[in-house]
Amino acid sequence: MVMMMSFRMALPLIFLLMIHKVVCDDDDDDDDVVDNDWGVTYTPLHICALKSSTVIMSCTYTYPKSHKVRTAFWTNNPPKQGQKYSDLSVDPEYKQRLQYLGDKQQNCHLRLSGVTEKDEHDYYFKFTTNQNGKYVGTPGVSLFVTDLQLESPERVTEGDSVRLTCRSSCKLTDTPTFIWYRNSERMIERSSELLLPSVRREDAGRYRCAVHGHTLTSPEVYLNVTFAKHLDSSVYAAIQIGVTCAVLLLVCILLFISTRKKAGVSNNRQNQVQVPPCSGRELYENDSFGSVSTI
């Protein structure tokens, strides 16, 4: 019964230890510190950066006032069992590109330049004090590196509404201003989308996009604008008038031909001579006129 009561009384303490915000370093056998005065804060926790750009990892840290910071550095690979955290400032892959901007008080900012896809890791800040205090802030800062890709329809027709989109594989941390180019000439600065509401043949060309303040640009994409075979309203009106006149002329010709035919038939009937049948007496009289009488 006493053991059960002791266990119940210990439950709140166990729970507090489980949710305690302090994360301690376990890379050696020294006693770890567990205190609310210890902590590392990163802002933001996730960074999406353009390839070849420079990244600032903002960081602050706290520790008991009675302590003085002895060492402070950044690392990106959690150590294996029995190993220690590595200092990126002495790593051949980083030492030429990494700069610690912090101090040994509260600031632990880090600058990393020329980032590539190989730099996509979780980064942690670690520090130790003169009283055997040691602390590593986990979880750390997650870094993602992206390039730019331009999405465009391959072929459009004059008058179409065309949308070009500049995309990245992750949402850029800083609110970017995009720059658009056509045939290597700078156009405008606007959002990640370029809208051509009524595209013309003059809009054809090589397009690419970039982000203000960065040298990286997307690969060029050629926009092919096809000529639209259309006629304006005046031409349509002229065609309609021409067709109407042609139809009326054809009707007039047909009526004229029909009238002439009817008139020809009537004249032929009037010119025909009708010879009535002759009697025998008339024949005799006719013959008598032509005879010579003798006395």
Protein Blocks (a to p, Z undefined) as FASTA:
>chain_A
ZZmmmmmmmmmmmmmmmmpmbdcdfkbfbdcdddfkbccddddfbdcddehiacdddddd
dddfkbccfbdcddfbdcdehiacddfklgmklmmmgccfbdcklbccdcdehiafklgc
cdddddddfkopacddddddddddddddddddfbdcehiacddddddfbdcfbacddddd
eehiafbdcdfbdcdfbacfklgccdddddehiabdcddddddddddddddfklmmmmmm
mmmmmmmmmmmmmmmmmmmmmmmmmmmmmmpccdddddfklmmmmmmmmpccdZZ
